[in-house]
Amino acid sequence: MTLIIVLIVIAVVVVVAALVLNPVLLKKGDAAIEEARAQLGGRDEVRLIEPKAVGHGSEPEEAGGLRGQGVLAVSDDALVFVTWAPKKTFLLPRSSITGVTTSAPDARAMDKATIEVAFTSDEGPATVSFRLPEVARWLDVLGFDWGPEGPPTFDDVEV
């Protein structure tokens, strides 16, 4: 009986904490979205944005990639990742990107998977990776080679 009461108390505490923290997290997410847009030159410059990307850092670590929950956005000139908290920014000029791959067995899949972006850094060749809910669209905008079949067809999205 005591165990049930303890579990109920823990469940209530978790629900209350979620209700209290949700608006705070939403504010941090909105601030990260605005920062990503600003880094790319404003809303009109953004080609694609994902407000709930997960950064897995870079290899080598010195290349500057960030880890954690954040916003990934891309324009014709740059790729930017802004973490929610603490707010940090990783900006990668598109001209330094040398390739893009995915962990998905089928690159056309729209499921969550990781993309890996190869680029040239001050330290030499490097990679940075992100977990995204819609991989194919990101691969396409970053110049993935779809082979003879060409890219899949995408619905329009609002950025």
C-alpha positions, 0 to 999 in steps of 0.5 A: 500500500505504501508503494502505491502511495509513493508511486502516486505522489511521484506521478503527481510531482512529475505532472506538476513539474511538466505543467510548470516547465512546459511554458519555459521550454516553449519560450526557449524553443521560440527564442532558439527559432528566432535566433536561427532565423536571425543568423540566416538573415531573417525569415525570408532566407530560411529554406528549411527549419526543424525546431526539435532537432538533436545535435550529436556534436562534431568529429573532431570535437574542435570543429565546433558542433553542438550537442543537445536539443535545438533548432536546425535551419538552412538557407542558401548560404549557411546551416545553423544549429541553435541549442535551446538551453543554454543557447549556443550557436553553430554556424556552418557556411554552405560553401564548406559542406562537402557531403551529406549522408544518413543513418537511415537504411532507406534515405527516402524514409521519412522516419527519425534518423540521423544525418551527417554533414561533412565539411571543411573546418579550420582543423581539416575535414570534419563531420557534424550530425543531427537527429531529425524527424524528416530526414529525406527533406533535409538530405535533399536541401543539403544536396544529397545524391539521390542517384538515377531515381532523383529526389522524392516528391515533397509536400510544401512546408512552411518555414 
